[in-house]
Amino acid sequence: MLLIQAGSKSLKDDMSMVTMLLAGVQGTPAGRRDKDELKASNMWESCIVRVEMKGAMPMKRLVGLHVVCLIVLMVGFGVAAEEIYLTFTAWGGLSHQLAYQDLAQAFSDQHPNIFIEFVPDTGGYVDKMKASVLANTGPDIYFTQEMQTVGFIDEGWLISLNEYIANSPELISQIHEPLFNSFTWKGVIGSLPVVTFVSMFYYNPVLFQEAGLPLPESISWDDLVNLGKVLTKKSSDGHVIQYGHRVEYEPNFCLYYLWQNGGGILDESCRNSILNTDATRGAVDFIYDLAWLHEIIPKPWEMGEYLLELGNLAMYTHGSWMTGYYDELFGFNDFDALPVPIGKYEVSMAYPNGFGISAASPHPDEAWEFLKFASGPEGQRILAAAGLGIPINSDPSVAAVYLEGRTMKQRRAALEAVTTAQAPRVVPGMQDDIIARYVWPLLDQVWTNQRPVTQVLQELDRLVQQYLDQVYAR
């Protein structure tokens, strides 16, 4: 409650008092206080000018006008008094930090009652997130990725966005729906996509031309084998001097091969393992045969020797982040890109990043406004210009920004790949338990030709199903 004394020495004394009181309301951030004081001063001077123009007037009328000015000031200052202060955090290098700061500034410019600050991660992200949420403190908004978000939902660290999403149909219609797969657990959506990456097919056009091959417009599994045989070269002593293709054996980067054959790790409900199925076995056999039957991809221990940028690898399937690596880090220009090879089904893997709202945030509605801004056309143009990943919003103005620069052709292929991509359906512990403890080390025994495919998949199926049973029993 603000008490105004009629016996104040002057109008300006009261103006100073009101300004100081209002500037402190709700803990106004220091960075905004100057602006608030200027606003108060301008409003007050406007009142004084009106008094002076009327000349001398009776004391009662002057006091009455004095109070009116104070009321006007308080009403006009209502927005500042209700100002909300938010923070959000994410990891990443300098380019990420600058982009997030630009995003925050652009949002604050459009929402003068909401001040948002980006706080860079300094390490120990998940542990600090847990401690902050449990202590009911910390950032309002957290950056999340495809393999970890459902764990945050399961632990109760992120709030449900379902109602907000249901009330934002225009925005959601602009986002590729399968990107939400990794952000949903037991029907609860805990994060809104902001950028994504996607599996891509890279190739060296110079090596194609040297082999007398036309540049591909699309690739099937059969094409991959046939082209790989032509593009693999050996020396007179049988040593491979150029491989036709390369597959990343880590499950995160070859899982889509299983999907393309109708297989995978989990079924659509995420309740059952589908590792010991004909579809999954057929896909694993295909990758195994590329290495051991056709001999057109490097064995696991040869991976470091054969790289596209070294000129001894013709084709390569990996994530869309390689476009930036080739262009900016490696200074390598002899590469082009397409969506990944097509098996029985045309699908690739998306690796979405998103923002979720902390369960400890006292301002979830305002935090949602920031999420909407980040995933909406204006926020997406800022992130696209910074090159943080593939934008997730289908508004044409966003794509126009993303396609600027030297790698326009490769980026266009990435946008095309997103239209048939899906984020993996995951359960809590998907990365650290299912993949790191079971799938990767056991499949590695297949890739290194130590154990037969069928035997390994049977064991994996048992272990993963046992894990799933425990998860759903909690």
N, C-alpha and C positions, 0 to 999 in steps of 0.2 A: 504494500500500500504506500502511495506517495503522498506525503503531507505538505501542502503549500501554505506558507504563512503570509497573510495579507500585509504584514508589516515589513516585508523584505525591503532592503535598501534600494534596489532598482530592478527593473525588468531583466537586465543582463545578469545580475546576481542569480536570479531564479533560473535563467537559461543555463548558466554554468552548472547549477546544482542538478537540474533535470538531466542535462546532458551526461554528467558523471554517473548519475544513478542508472539511467537507461543504458549507457554503454556497458555497465557491469551486469545487466540483467542476463540471466541464463549463461553466464560465463562467456561473453562474447570474445572470440579469438582476437588476439592483439593485432593480427594482420588486417582485421576488418574494423577496428575501433576508430581509426582516423576517418574512414568513410562515414561511419555512423555519426561522429561528432560534427562532420561537415554538413551532413544532412540536417541534424538538429539545428545547427547554427543558421543554415539557410532558411529553414522554416521559421525560426524565431525572428530573424531579420525581416522576413516578409511581414510578420505581425507588427514589428516596430515601425516599419515604413508606413503601414496603414494608419498607425497612431499619429505619426508626425504629420501626415498629409491632412489630417483633420484639425491640426493645431491644438491649442489648449482645450481641455474639456474638464468637466467636474470630476472630483476625486472618485465619487461612487462609480461613474461610468468608466473611469480609467482602471479602477480596481477590477470592475466586471470584465473589461476587455483583457486585462492581465490574466484573469483566470481562464477566459476563453482561449487565449493564446496557449496557455499551458495545456489545456485539454486538446487543442488542435495538435500540439506537439506530441502529446502522448498517443493520440489516435494514429497520427501519421507515422509514429515510431513503432507501431504495433508489430510490423513485419520483423524489425530488427529484434524486438523483445522475444519473438518466437523463433529466432534463428536456431537451426539444428546443425550440430557439428558431427560429421561422420569421418571415419578413416577406413581405408582399405589397404590390403597388403598382397604382395605377390613376389615371387622370386624372378630372377632374370638379370641380364647385364645392363649396361648403361643405356643402350637403345630402348630396352623395355621400360626402364625407369623414366626416361624422358617422354616416351609415348604415354605412359600412365599419368604423368604429371600434366601433359597436354589434355588428356581425357578429363581429368579432374577439373582443370581450369575451365574447359569448355562447358562442362556441366554446371559448375558454380556460376558462370556468367549467365546461364539461362534460368538458374534457380537461386535468386538472391537471398532466399531465406534458408538455403542449405549450403553449408560450407563443407567441402569434402577434401581430405588430404590423403595423398598416397604415402604410405610408410613402407620403404623397401625391406624385404626380408634379409636378415643378417645371419641366417643359419638356424638349424634345428626347427624348421618350419612346423612340422606336425606336432612335435613335443610342446612347442610354445603355444600352438593353437589349442591343444588339449588343456594345458594349464590355464590359459586365459579364459576359455569358455567355462571351465569348471569353477573358476573364481569370479565369473560373471563380469569380466573385464575384456580388454583387448579390442582389436579392430571390429568394425561392424560388418565388413565384407571380406571374404577370403577367396583367393584364386584356387581353383581346383583343376585336376586332370582326370583323364578317363579311367584310370585304374584305381584311384583312391577315393573318389567322391562318395561311392555307396558306403564305404567304411565310415566316413564322416556323418552320413545320414543315420547309419545304424547306431553310432555312438551318441546320437542326439546333439551333435555339434552344429548342425545346419538346420534351419527351419524349412518347413515344406513351402514350396513355391506354387503348389497346385492351384490355389485360389487366385493368386496374382496372375498366373498364366491363363487361367480360364477367363479372366476379365481383360485380357490383352490379346484378343484374336487377331487383330491386324498385324501386330509384331510377330506373333508365333507363326502366322502364315508365311512369313518371309524367311523362316529358318527351316532347313532340311530336317524333317522329323526324326530320322534315325540317329541324329547326333545326340538326342536325349537318352539313347539306350544306356549309356554309361553313367548317366546322372540320375537314374531312377532305381529305387530299391523298395520293393514291396508296395509299389504304387505311388510312392512319395518321390517327387522331383525335388532335388536339393540344389541344383545349380543351373544357371542359364548359360548356354554356349556363347562365347565371344569371338574366338578364332578356332580354327582347326588345322590339322595337317592330314594328309591322305597318302596312301600307298601309291607309288608311281612306277612306271616303266621308263627307264633312262637308256639311251643308246648313243653310240658314237657314229655319226653319219659318215665320217671320213673312212672308218673301217668298213662300213657297208659299201661305200663307193669303190674302195680298193678291191673288194670281193666281187664287184659287178652286180651287187644286189640293189633293187629299188628300195627307197626309204619307206618304211612301213607306215601305214595309216591306222592300223589296229593290229593286235596280236592275239592269236589263240594259243592254247597249249600245244597243239600240233605245230603251229608256226614256230613256237619257241624251240621245240626240239629240232625241227628241220633247219632253221636259221642257225641254231647253236652248233650244229654239226659242220656247217659250211664255215662259220666264223671261228671255230676252234682250230688252232694251228700248233703243230708239234715240230720240234727240231729232228734232225736225222737220228738222234739217239733216243727219241721217244719222249723227251721232256716237253711239257706244254709251254709254249712261249706266248700264247694268246688264248684265253678262254672265250667261248661264245657268250656265256651268260654267267650271272652270279646271283645266288639267293642268300639272304641273311637267314641263318639257321635259328636265331633267337626267336622263340614263339611269337613274341609281340610283333615281329616283322615278317612272319610268313603264315600267320593264322588265316589270312584271307584265302590262301591256296586251299585250305580245308573247307572254307565256306563255299568256294567256287565249285566244289564237288558235292555240296550238300551236307558236309560234315562240320566238325568243330570240336570245341571242348564241352560247352554247355548247350542244352536245348533252349528254346525260346523262353521257357518259364524260369530258366536258371536253377531248376530244381534237380535236374538229372544230367549225368555225364553222357555224352554221345561219342566218347573216344573209341570205344570198341564197337564201331559200326562199319559196314562196308564202305560207306561214303568217306568217313575219316581215313580208313585204311587205304582207300584208293588214292587219296591226296598225298598221304605220307609216302606211299609207294612211288608216286610220280616224282616227288622231290628226291627220294633216294635214287631212283633210276637216272635222274639228271646227272648225279655225281658218279654213280658206280656202274651203270649200264651204258649210258651214252657218253659219259665222261666229258660233259660240256660245261660243268660248273666246278669251281674249286672245291676240294675237300676242306673240312673245317680247319685243318692246320695250314692250309695254303692261303687263307683268306687275305692276309696282309700283303701278299705278293701281287695280287691282281686287282687293279683298280681302274676305273674309267679314266681318271685323270693321268694315269701312267701310260695310257695308250695300249695296254695289253689286255683290255677287257672290252667286249663289244656291246653287251647288254647287261642291265642291272635293274633289279626290282628293290626299291627301298622307299623311304618316306620323302614327302615333298620338300622337306627341309634341305635336301641335297641340292636343290636349285640354288639356294643362297650360298651354300658351301662352295659349290663349283664356281659361281660367278664372283663372289666377294672374297672368300678365303683362299681358294686354290688358284684363282686367276685362270680357270680352265673354261674355254669357250666351245670346244668341239663336243657339245652334247645337245641332245634334244629329248623331249619327253612326251609320253602318251599315258593314258590310263593303263592299269596293269593288264597282263594277258587274261583272256577270257576262257574260263573252263566251261562246265555245264551251265553255270550261272555267271552273270556279269555283276560282280560285286567286288569292292575293295574295302580296305579298312580305314576308318577315320580315327583320328587321335584328337578329340576336341578338348579345348581348354575353356573353363567357364568361371563365373563368379557365383558364389553362394552367400547367403546372409547368416551371420553368426546367431546362434540361439541366445547369446548374451546381449545382442544389440537392443538398446532401448528404443530404436527408431527403425523398425523393419519396413514401414511404409515408405519412408524417405530413402532407405537403402534400395528398395525395389525400384524407385524412380531412377536411381543411378544405374541399376542393372539394365533397365529398359533403354536408357540412353546409350549405354555401352554397346548393346546389341542392336540398337536402332540405326537407321541410315547415317546420321551425323557422327555418332561414336564409331561406327564401322569405317567411315571414311578416314578418321584419324588413325585408327589401328592399321588400316590397309596402307596408308601412306608411310607408316613406320615400318612396314614389312615384318610384322610380328607373326604372321601366319596367313592362312587363307581366310578371308572374311566369311562369316556365316550368314550374312544378310543378303538376300537375293535382289535387293533394290539395284537397278542398273547403274545408278550413280556411284555405288560402292565398287562394283566391278570395274568401272571406268578408272577409278583411282588405283585399284590393285594392278591393273594391266599396264600401268606406265612403267617405262624403263627398258633396260636391255633384254630382260628375260620375259618379255610380253608373251611370246609363243608358248614357253614352258608354263607360265602362269595361267594361260588360257586352258591348257591341258589339265592343270590342277583344278580349275573351276569345273571343268567337264567331269573330272573324276569324282568330285564331291557328290554329283547328282546320282551316282550309283554306289556310293559308299555308305557304310554303316559303322557306327561306333560299337565296340564289343559289349555284349551283355555280360555283366560281371556281378560277383558277389563280394562281400567283405573278405579281405585277405586274398583276393584274386592274384595280385602280383607277388606278394611276399610268400604266400603259402602254395597256392595251386600251381603257379607258373615257376617260381624260383625253386621250390622244394621238390616238385614232382615232375611237371611237364618238361621243363628245360633239361635237367640232368638225365632223365630217362630217354627222351628223344635223342639226346646227344649220343647215346649208345647205338641208336639206329644210324645216325649220320656218320658215325665213325666205323660203322660196319662191325660192331661188337656183338649185337644181338638182333634177332629177326624182328621185323615190324609187328607181326601178330602177337608175339610174346610180350613185347613192350606195351602195346596198346591195351592188352588185357590187364596188365598190372596197373597201368595208369588209370584205367577205367575204375578199377576197384578202389584205388587210393583217393581219387577225386570224388567218387560217389560217397565214400566214407566221410570225407571232409564236408561235403554238402549236407549229409544227414546231420552232422554235428552243428553246422551253421543254422539249419532250420529247426533244430531242437532247442535252441537257446530261447 
